[in-house]
Amino acid sequence: MNFATVANLGTMILCAAVLVQSVRMMRSLKAVRGGAIVEVVTLLDRSTAEARMVLSELKTALGDCAGAARALADGKAIADELTVMVGIANASADRMADAAHAARRQHAEDRAQGSYT
């Protein structure tokens, strides 16, 4: 067998495969012929409209989530600031309590020594 014979056999096999596929495609087209194409197009159009609606709702939901995330971040920043302010206020209150205690003690010592004015 020379190269030409092998090439011809390969071409015949490929042509037979194309014929088989063409017959299968013709059967499929006959099954879809008529009102089936209109039905398929209608269903595809409806599916596309539903997909657009879902995407629109998803965009809205994501926008709401982004707003909530911003509000949450702002709330966390405010909570951190308030924590610092409460810490400062507690430290000031402790210093005032210590000063009041020291003043009471000094007043009591002054009374005990009799140098109360």
N, CA, C and O atoms as a GROMACS GRO file, in nm:
protein
  468
    1MET      N    1   0.084  -0.118   0.000
    1MET     CA    2   0.000   0.000   0.000
    1MET      C    3   0.088   0.123   0.000
    1MET      O    4   0.176   0.139   0.084
    2ASN      N    5   0.062   0.206  -0.093
    2ASN     CA    6   0.140   0.328  -0.099
    2ASN      C    7   0.064   0.443  -0.032
    2ASN      O    8  -0.049   0.425   0.015
    3PHE      N    9   0.125   0.558  -0.027
    3PHE     CA   10   0.069   0.674   0.044
    3PHE      C   11  -0.063   0.718  -0.018
    3PHE      O   12  -0.154   0.757   0.056
    4ALA      N   13  -0.078   0.714  -0.145
    4ALA     CA   14  -0.200   0.758  -0.212
    4ALA      C   15  -0.318   0.671  -0.172
    4ALA      O   16  -0.429   0.721  -0.151
    5THR      N   17  -0.296   0.540  -0.162
    5THR     CA   18  -0.404   0.449  -0.124
    5THR      C   19  -0.447   0.476   0.021
    5THR      O   20  -0.566   0.478   0.052
    6VAL      N   21  -0.350   0.496   0.110
    6VAL     CA   22  -0.382   0.524   0.250
    6VAL      C   23  -0.457   0.657   0.261
    6VAL      O   24  -0.552   0.666   0.338
    7ALA      N   25  -0.415   0.757   0.187
    7ALA     CA   26  -0.481   0.887   0.189
    7ALA      C   27  -0.625   0.875   0.137
    7ALA      O   28  -0.716   0.937   0.192
    8ASN      N   29  -0.646   0.796   0.032
    8ASN     CA   30  -0.781   0.776  -0.022
    8ASN      C   31  -0.870   0.705   0.079
    8ASN      O   32  -0.986   0.742   0.096
    9LEU      N   33  -0.816   0.602   0.147
    9LEU     CA   34  -0.895   0.531   0.248
    9LEU      C   35  -0.932   0.626   0.364
    9LEU      O   36  -1.045   0.622   0.413
   10GLY      N   37  -0.839   0.709   0.407
   10GLY     CA   38  -0.866   0.806   0.513
   10GLY      C   39  -0.973   0.906   0.471
   10GLY      O   40  -1.061   0.942   0.550
   11THR      N   41  -0.965   0.951   0.346
   11THR     CA   42  -1.064   1.044   0.295
   11THR      C   43  -1.202   0.980   0.288
   11THR      O   44  -1.302   1.044   0.320
   12MET      N   45  -1.208   0.851   0.247
   12MET     CA   46  -1.337   0.781   0.242
   12MET      C   47  -1.397   0.766   0.382
   12MET      O   48  -1.519   0.780   0.398
   13ILE      N   49  -1.314   0.739   0.482
   13ILE     CA   50  -1.364   0.726   0.619
   13ILE      C   51  -1.418   0.859   0.669
   13ILE      O   52  -1.525   0.864   0.731
   14LEU      N   53  -1.346   0.968   0.642
   14LEU     CA   54  -1.392   1.100   0.683
   14LEU      C   55  -1.521   1.138   0.611
   14LEU      O   56  -1.610   1.197   0.673
   15CYS      N   57  -1.534   1.106   0.481
   15CYS     CA   58  -1.657   1.136   0.407
   15CYS      C   59  -1.775   1.058   0.463
   15CYS      O   60  -1.886   1.110   0.471
   16ALA      N   61  -1.752   0.932   0.502
   16ALA     CA   62  -1.859   0.851   0.560
   16ALA      C   63  -1.903   0.911   0.693
   16ALA      O   64  -2.022   0.913   0.724
   17ALA      N   65  -1.808   0.960   0.773
   17ALA     CA   66  -1.842   1.022   0.901
   17ALA      C   67  -1.923   1.150   0.879
   17ALA      O   68  -2.016   1.178   0.954
   18VAL      N   69  -1.889   1.228   0.775
   18VAL     CA   70  -1.964   1.349   0.745
   18VAL      C   71  -2.106   1.314   0.702
   18VAL      O   72  -2.200   1.382   0.741
   19LEU      N   73  -2.122   1.206   0.622
   19LEU     CA   74  -2.256   1.164   0.580
   19LEU      C   75  -2.341   1.121   0.700
   19LEU      O   76  -2.459   1.156   0.708
   20VAL      N   77  -2.282   1.046   0.792
   20VAL     CA   78  -2.355   1.002   0.911
   20VAL      C   79  -2.397   1.123   0.994
   20VAL      O   80  -2.511   1.130   1.041
   21GLN      N   81  -2.308   1.216   1.012
   21GLN     CA   82  -2.341   1.336   1.090
   21GLN      C   83  -2.448   1.420   1.020
   21GLN      O   84  -2.535   1.477   1.086
   22SER      N   85  -2.443   1.427   0.889
   22SER     CA   86  -2.545   1.502   0.814
   22SER      C   87  -2.682   1.439   0.831
   22SER      O   88  -2.781   1.511   0.845
   23VAL      N   89  -2.690   1.305   0.830
   23VAL     CA   90  -2.817   1.237   0.850
   23VAL      C   91  -2.870   1.265   0.990
   23VAL      O   92  -2.990   1.291   1.006
   24ARG      N   93  -2.785   1.261   1.090
   24ARG     CA   94  -2.827   1.291   1.227
   24ARG      C   95  -2.878   1.434   1.239
   24ARG      O   96  -2.978   1.459   1.305
   25MET      N   97  -2.809   1.529   1.175
   25MET     CA   98  -2.849   1.669   1.181
   25MET      C   99  -2.983   1.690   1.109
   25MET      O  100  -3.066   1.767   1.156
   26MET      N  101  -3.005   1.623   0.997
   26MET     CA  102  -3.132   1.635   0.925
   26MET      C  103  -3.247   1.584   1.011
   26MET      O  104  -3.354   1.644   1.013
   27ARG      N  105  -3.226   1.474   1.082
   27ARG     CA  106  -3.330   1.421   1.171
   27ARG      C  107  -3.361   1.520   1.284
   27ARG      O  108  -3.477   1.540   1.319
   28SER      N  109  -3.258   1.582   1.338
   28SER     CA  110  -3.278   1.680   1.445
   28SER      C  111  -3.352   1.802   1.393
   28SER      O  112  -3.439   1.855   1.462
   29LEU      N  113  -3.318   1.848   1.273
   29LEU     CA  114  -3.386   1.963   1.215
   29LEU      C  115  -3.532   1.932   1.184
   29LEU      O  116  -3.618   2.019   1.201
   30LYS      N  117  -3.562   1.812   1.140
   30LYS     CA  118  -3.701   1.773   1.115
   30LYS      C  119  -3.780   1.772   1.245
   30LYS      O  120  -3.898   1.808   1.246
   31ALA      N  121  -3.716   1.730   1.353
   31ALA     CA  122  -3.785   1.727   1.482
   31ALA      C  123  -3.813   1.869   1.533
   31ALA      O  124  -3.913   1.891   1.601
   32VAL      N  125  -3.727   1.964   1.501
   32VAL     CA  126  -3.740   2.102   1.548
   32VAL      C  127  -3.823   2.186   1.451
   32VAL      O  128  -3.867   2.295   1.487
   33ARG      N  129  -3.845   2.138   1.329
   33ARG     CA  130  -3.914   2.215   1.226
   33ARG      C  131  -4.056   2.254   1.270
   33ARG      O  132  -4.119   2.183   1.347
   34GLY      N  133  -4.102   2.363   1.220
   34GLY     CA  134  -4.238   2.405   1.247
   34GLY      C  135  -4.245   2.496   1.368
   34GLY      O  136  -4.164   2.589   1.381
   35GLY      N  137  -4.340   2.471   1.456
   35GLY     CA  138  -4.364   2.555   1.572
   35GLY      C  139  -4.261   2.538   1.682
   35GLY      O  140  -4.254   2.619   1.774
   36ALA      N  141  -4.181   2.435   1.674
   36ALA     CA  142  -4.083   2.411   1.780
   36ALA      C  143  -3.979   2.522   1.785
   36ALA      O  144  -3.934   2.559   1.893
   37ILE      N  145  -3.940   2.575   1.671
   37ILE     CA  146  -3.840   2.683   1.670
   37ILE      C  147  -3.897   2.806   1.737
   37ILE      O  148  -3.830   2.872   1.816
   38VAL      N  149  -4.023   2.838   1.706
   38VAL     CA  150  -4.087   2.954   1.768
   38VAL      C  151  -4.094   2.934   1.918
   38VAL      O  152  -4.071   3.027   1.995
   39GLU      N  153  -4.127   2.813   1.960
   39GLU     CA  154  -4.135   2.783   2.103
   39GLU      C  155  -4.000   2.797   2.172
   39GLU      O  156  -3.990   2.852   2.281
   40VAL      N  157  -3.896   2.747   2.105
   40VAL     CA  158  -3.760   2.757   2.161
   40VAL      C  159  -3.719   2.904   2.174
   40VAL      O  160  -3.664   2.944   2.277
   41VAL      N  161  -3.747   2.983   2.071
   41VAL     CA  162  -3.711   3.126   2.075
   41VAL      C  163  -3.790   3.196   2.185
   41VAL      O  164  -3.734   3.280   2.256
   42THR      N  165  -3.917   3.164   2.201
   42THR     CA  166  -3.998   3.224   2.306
   42THR      C  167  -3.944   3.190   2.444
   42THR      O  168  -3.933   3.276   2.530
   43LEU      N  169  -3.909   3.064   2.464
   43LEU     CA  170  -3.853   3.022   2.593
   43LEU      C  171  -3.719   3.090   2.620
   43LEU      O  172  -3.691   3.129   2.734
   44LEU      N  173  -3.637   3.103   2.516
   44LEU     CA  174  -3.508   3.171   2.534
   44LEU      C  175  -3.530   3.318   2.568
   44LEU      O  176  -3.459   3.373   2.652
   45ASP      N  177  -3.626   3.382   2.504
   45ASP     CA  178  -3.656   3.522   2.534
   45ASP      C  179  -3.705   3.537   2.677
   45ASP      O  180  -3.664   3.630   2.747
   46ARG      N  181  -3.792   3.448   2.720
   46ARG     CA  182  -3.843   3.453   2.858
   46ARG      C  183  -3.729   3.430   2.958
   46ARG      O  184  -3.721   3.499   3.060
   47SER      N  185  -3.643   3.335   2.929
   47SER     CA  186  -3.530   3.308   3.019
   47SER      C  187  -3.436   3.428   3.027
   47SER      O  188  -3.384   3.460   3.134
   48THR      N  189  -3.415   3.493   2.914
   48THR     CA  190  -3.330   3.612   2.913
   48THR      C  191  -3.390   3.723   2.998
   48THR      O  192  -3.320   3.790   3.073
   49ALA      N  193  -3.522   3.743   2.986
   49ALA     CA  194  -3.589   3.846   3.065
   49ALA      C  195  -3.580   3.814   3.214
   49ALA      O  196  -3.555   3.904   3.295
   50GLU      N  197  -3.599   3.689   3.251
   50GLU     CA  198  -3.588   3.649   3.392
   50GLU      C  199  -3.445   3.669   3.443
   50GLU      O  200  -3.425   3.713   3.556
   51ALA      N  201  -3.347   3.636   3.359
   51ALA     CA  202  -3.207   3.654   3.400
   51ALA      C  203  -3.176   3.802   3.422
   51ALA      O  204  -3.103   3.837   3.515
   52ARG      N  205  -3.230   3.888   3.335
   52ARG     CA  206  -3.209   4.032   3.353
   52ARG      C  207  -3.272   4.080   3.483
   52ARG      O  208  -3.213   4.162   3.554
   53MET      N  209  -3.391   4.030   3.513
   53MET     CA  210  -3.460   4.071   3.635
   53MET      C  211  -3.380   4.026   3.758
   53MET      O  212  -3.366   4.102   3.854
   54VAL      N  213  -3.330   3.904   3.754
   54VAL     CA  214  -3.251   3.853   3.866
   54VAL      C  215  -3.122   3.934   3.883
   54VAL      O  216  -3.083   3.967   3.995
   55LEU      N  217  -3.058   3.967   3.772
   55LEU     CA  218  -2.937   4.050   3.780
   55LEU      C  219  -2.966   4.188   3.836
   55LEU      O  220  -2.887   4.241   3.913
   56SER      N  221  -3.079   4.245   3.798
   56SER     CA  222  -3.118   4.375   3.852
   56SER      C  223  -3.140   4.368   4.003
   56SER      O  224  -3.093   4.454   4.077
   57GLU      N  225  -3.210   4.263   4.048
   57GLU     CA  226  -3.233   4.246   4.192
   57GLU      C  227  -3.101   4.221   4.265
   57GLU      O  228  -3.082   4.269   4.377
   58LEU      N  229  -3.012   4.146   4.202
   58LEU     CA  230  -2.881   4.119   4.264
   58LEU      C  231  -2.800   4.247   4.278
   58LEU      O  232  -2.734   4.269   4.380
   59LYS      N  233  -2.804   4.333   4.174
   59LYS     CA  234  -2.733   4.461   4.184
   59LYS      C  235  -2.790   4.545   4.298
   59LYS      O  236  -2.715   4.608   4.372
   60THR      N  237  -2.922   4.546   4.310
   60THR     CA  238  -2.986   4.623   4.418
   60THR      C  239  -2.943   4.568   4.555
   60THR      O  240  -2.910   4.644   4.646
   61ALA      N  241  -2.944   4.435   4.568
   61ALA     CA  242  -2.906   4.374   4.695
   61ALA      C  243  -2.760   4.404   4.728
   61ALA      O  244  -2.726   4.432   4.843
   62LEU      N  245  -2.673   4.398   4.627
   62LEU     CA  246  -2.532   4.428   4.651
   62LEU      C  247  -2.512   4.574   4.688
   62LEU      O  248  -2.426   4.606   4.770
   63GLY      N  249  -2.592   4.663   4.628
   63GLY     CA  250  -2.584   4.804   4.666
   63GLY      C  251  -2.625   4.824   4.810
   63GLY      O  252  -2.562   4.900   4.883
   64ASP      N  253  -2.732   4.755   4.851
   64ASP     CA  254  -2.775   4.764   4.991
   64ASP      C  255  -2.668   4.709   5.085
   64ASP      O  256  -2.642   4.767   5.190
   65CYS      N  257  -2.605   4.600   5.046
   65CYS     CA  258  -2.499   4.542   5.130
   65CYS      C  259  -2.380   4.637   5.141
   65CYS      O  260  -2.319   4.648   5.247
   66ALA      N  261  -2.348   4.704   5.031
   66ALA     CA  262  -2.236   4.798   5.034
   66ALA      C  263  -2.267   4.914   5.129
   66ALA      O  264  -2.180   4.958   5.204
   67GLY      N  265  -2.391   4.962   5.126
   67GLY     CA  266  -2.431   5.069   5.218
   67GLY      C  267  -2.424   5.023   5.362
   67GLY      O  268  -2.379   5.097   5.449
   68ALA      N  269  -2.471   4.901   5.386
   68ALA     CA  270  -2.466   4.847   5.523
   68ALA      C  271  -2.321   4.827   5.568
   68ALA      O  272  -2.289   4.849   5.685
   69ALA      N  273  -2.236   4.786   5.477
   69ALA     CA  274  -2.095   4.767   5.512
   69ALA      C  275  -2.031   4.901   5.549
   69ALA      O  276  -1.951   4.910   5.643
   70ARG      N  277  -2.066   5.006   5.473
   70ARG     CA  278  -2.013   5.139   5.506
   70ARG      C  279  -2.063   5.185   5.642
   70ARG      O  280  -1.986   5.237   5.723
   71ALA      N  281  -2.191   5.164   5.668
   71ALA     CA  282  -2.247   5.204   5.797
   71ALA      C  283  -2.182   5.125   5.910
   71ALA      O  284  -2.155   5.180   6.017
   72LEU      N  285  -2.156   4.998   5.888
   72LEU     CA  286  -2.091   4.915   5.989
   72LEU      C  287  -1.948   4.963   6.016
   72LEU      O  288  -1.905   4.968   6.131
   73ALA      N  289  -1.877   4.998   5.910
   73ALA     CA  290  -1.740   5.049   5.928
   73ALA      C  291  -1.741   5.182   6.005
   73ALA      O  292  -1.659   5.205   6.093
   74ASP      N  293  -1.838   5.269   5.969
   74ASP     CA  294  -1.850   5.396   6.041
   74ASP      C  295  -1.883   5.372   6.188
   74ASP      O  296  -1.827   5.437   6.277
   75GLY      N  297  -1.974   5.278   6.214
   75GLY     CA  298  -2.011   5.246   6.352
   75GLY      C  299  -1.892   5.192   6.431
   75GLY      O  300  -1.876   5.226   6.548
   76LYS      N  301  -1.811   5.110   6.367
   76LYS     CA  302  -1.693   5.056   6.436
   76LYS      C  303  -1.594   5.168   6.469
   76LYS      O  304  -1.536   5.170   6.577
   77ALA      N  305  -1.576   5.261   6.375
   77ALA     CA  306  -1.485   5.374   6.400
   77ALA      C  307  -1.537   5.458   6.517
   77ALA      O  308  -1.460   5.500   6.603
   78ILE      N  309  -1.667   5.483   6.518
   78ILE     CA  310  -1.726   5.561   6.628
   78ILE      C  311  -1.712   5.487   6.760
   78ILE      O  312  -1.682   5.547   6.862
   79ALA      N  313  -1.734   5.355   6.758
   79ALA     CA  314  -1.720   5.276   6.881
   79ALA      C  315  -1.576   5.281   6.932
   79ALA      O  316  -1.554   5.290   7.053
   80ASP      N  317  -1.478   5.277   6.841
   80ASP     CA  318  -1.338   5.288   6.883
   80ASP      C  319  -1.311   5.424   6.947
   80ASP      O  320  -1.243   5.434   7.049
   81GLU      N  321  -1.364   5.530   6.884
   81GLU     CA  322  -1.345   5.664   6.940
   81GLU      C  323  -1.410   5.675   7.078
   81GLU      O  324  -1.352   5.732   7.170
   82LEU      N  325  -1.530   5.620   7.091
   82LEU     CA  326  -1.599   5.624   7.220
   82LEU      C  327  -1.524   5.545   7.326
   82LEU      O  328  -1.521   5.585   7.442
   83THR      N  329  -1.463   5.435   7.289
   83THR     CA  330  -1.383   5.356   7.384
   83THR      C  331  -1.266   5.439   7.436
   83THR      O  332  -1.236   5.437   7.556
   84VAL      N  333  -1.202   5.510   7.346
   84VAL     CA  334  -1.090   5.597   7.388
   84VAL      C  335  -1.142   5.706   7.480
   84VAL      O  336  -1.080   5.736   7.583
   85MET      N  337  -1.256   5.768   7.443
   85MET     CA  338  -1.312   5.875   7.526
   85MET      C  339  -1.353   5.823   7.664
   85MET      O  340  -1.333   5.893   7.764
   86VAL      N  341  -1.410   5.704   7.671
   86VAL     CA  342  -1.448   5.647   7.800
   86VAL      C  343  -1.324   5.619   7.883
   86VAL      O  344  -1.324   5.642   8.004
   87GLY      N  345  -1.219   5.571   7.820
   87GLY     CA  346  -1.093   5.548   7.892
   87GLY      C  347  -1.038   5.677   7.950
   87GLY      O  348  -0.992   5.680   8.064
   88ILE      N  349  -1.041   5.785   7.870
   88ILE     CA  350  -0.993   5.915   7.919
   88ILE      C  351  -1.080   5.963   8.034
   88ILE      O  352  -1.029   6.012   8.135
   89ALA      N  353  -1.213   5.948   8.020
   89ALA     CA  354  -1.304   5.992   8.126
   89ALA      C  355  -1.283   5.911   8.253
   89ALA      O  356  -1.286   5.966   8.363
   90ASN      N  357  -1.261   5.780   8.240
   90ASN     CA  358  -1.235   5.697   8.358
   90ASN      C  359  -1.106   5.740   8.428
   90ASN      O  360  -1.100   5.748   8.550
   91ALA      N  361  -1.003   5.768   8.350
   91ALA     CA  362  -0.876   5.812   8.408
   91ALA      C  363  -0.895   5.946   8.480
   91ALA      O  364  -0.843   5.966   8.590
   92SER      N  365  -0.971   6.037   8.418
   92SER     CA  366  -0.997   6.167   8.482
   92SER      C  367  -1.077   6.148   8.610
   92SER      O  368  -1.048   6.212   8.711
   93ALA      N  369  -1.177   6.061   8.608
   93ALA     CA  370  -1.259   6.036   8.727
   93ALA      C  371  -1.173   5.975   8.838
   93ALA      O  372  -1.188   6.011   8.955
   94ASP      N  373  -1.082   5.884   8.803
   94ASP     CA  374  -0.993   5.826   8.904
   94ASP      C  375  -0.904   5.934   8.965
   94ASP      O  376  -0.882   5.936   9.086
   95ARG      N  377  -0.852   6.023   8.880
   95ARG     CA  378  -0.767   6.130   8.933
   95ARG      C  379  -0.847   6.224   9.023
   95ARG      O  380  -0.796   6.267   9.127
   96MET      N  381  -0.970   6.255   8.985
   96MET     CA  382  -1.054   6.340   9.069
   96MET      C  383  -1.088   6.272   9.201
   96MET      O  384  -1.088   6.336   9.306
   97ALA      N  385  -1.116   6.142   9.196
   97ALA     CA  386  -1.146   6.069   9.319
   97ALA      C  387  -1.023   6.066   9.409
   97ALA      O  388  -1.034   6.083   9.530
   98ASP      N  389  -0.905   6.045   9.350
   98ASP     CA  390  -0.782   6.047   9.430
   98ASP      C  391  -0.759   6.185   9.491
   98ASP      O  392  -0.721   6.196   9.607
   99ALA      N  393  -0.783   6.290   9.413
   99ALA     CA  394  -0.764   6.426   9.463
   99ALA      C  395  -0.864   6.455   9.575
   99ALA      O  396  -0.828   6.517   9.675
  100ALA      N  397  -0.990   6.412   9.559
  100ALA     CA  398  -1.091   6.433   9.663
  100ALA      C  399  -1.054   6.356   9.789
  100ALA      O  400  -1.068   6.407   9.900
  101HIS      N  401  -1.006   6.234   9.771
  101HIS     CA  402  -0.964   6.153   9.887
  101HIS      C  403  -0.846   6.221   9.958
  101HIS      O  404  -0.843   6.227  10.081
  102ALA      N  405  -0.750   6.270   9.881
  102ALA     CA  406  -0.635   6.338   9.941
  102ALA      C  407  -0.680   6.466  10.012
  102ALA      O  408  -0.628   6.499  10.119
  103ALA      N  409  -0.776   6.538   9.952
  103ALA     CA  410  -0.824   6.661  10.015
  103ALA      C  411  -0.897   6.628  10.145
  103ALA      O  412  -0.879   6.698  10.244
  104ARG      N  413  -0.978   6.523  10.147
  104ARG     CA  414  -1.048   6.482  10.270
  104ARG      C  415  -0.947   6.443  10.378
  104ARG      O  416  -0.960   6.481  10.494
  105ARG      N  417  -0.846   6.367  10.337
  105ARG     CA  418  -0.745   6.324  10.433
  105ARG      C  419  -0.671   6.447  10.488
  105ARG      O  420  -0.646   6.455  10.608
  106GLN      N  421  -0.636   6.540  10.401
  106GLN     CA  422  -0.567   6.661  10.447
  106GLN      C  423  -0.657   6.742  10.540
  106GLN      O  424  -0.611   6.795  10.641
  107HIS      N  425  -0.784   6.751  10.506
  107HIS     CA  426  -0.880   6.823  10.590
  107HIS      C  427  -0.891   6.755  10.727
  107HIS      O  428  -0.896   6.822  10.830
  108ALA      N  429  -0.896   6.620  10.726
  108ALA     CA  430  -0.904   6.548  10.852
  108ALA      C  431  -0.777   6.569  10.935
  108ALA      O  432  -0.785   6.584  11.057
  109GLU      N  433  -0.663   6.569  10.872
  109GLU     CA  434  -0.537   6.592  10.946
  109GLU      C  435  -0.534   6.734  11.001
  109GLU      O  436  -0.491   6.756  11.115
  110ASP      N  437  -0.579   6.830  10.922
  110ASP     CA  438  -0.582   6.969  10.969
  110ASP      C  439  -0.677   6.983  11.088
  110ASP      O  440  -0.646   7.056  11.183
  111ARG      N  441  -0.789   6.916  11.086
  111ARG     CA  442  -0.882   6.919  11.198
  111ARG      C  443  -0.821   6.855  11.321
  111ARG      O  444  -0.836   6.903  11.434
  112ALA      N  445  -0.752   6.742  11.295
  112ALA     CA  446  -0.692   6.672  11.408
  112ALA      C  447  -0.584   6.758  11.473
  112ALA      O  448  -0.565   6.752  11.595
  113GLN      N  449  -0.514   6.838  11.397
  113GLN     CA  450  -0.408   6.922  11.452
  113GLN      C  451  -0.465   7.053  11.506
  113GLN      O  452  -0.395   7.128  11.575
  114GLY      N  453  -0.586   7.080  11.478
  114GLY     CA  454  -0.648   7.199  11.530
  114GLY      C  455  -0.619   7.323  11.449
  114GLY      O  456  -0.646   7.433  11.497
  115SER      N  457  -0.568   7.311  11.333
  115SER     CA  458  -0.538   7.429  11.252
  115SER      C  459  -0.642   7.450  11.144
  115SER      O  460  -0.612   7.488  11.031
  116TYR      N  461  -0.764   7.425  11.181
  116TYR     CA  462  -0.875   7.439  11.087
  116TYR      C  463  -0.912   7.586  11.077
  116TYR      O  464  -0.931   7.654  11.178
  117THR      N  465  -0.920   7.633  10.957
  117THR     CA  466  -0.952   7.773  10.940
  117THR      C  467  -1.090   7.796  10.891
  117THR      O  468  -1.130   7.911  10.872
   0.00000   0.00000   0.00000
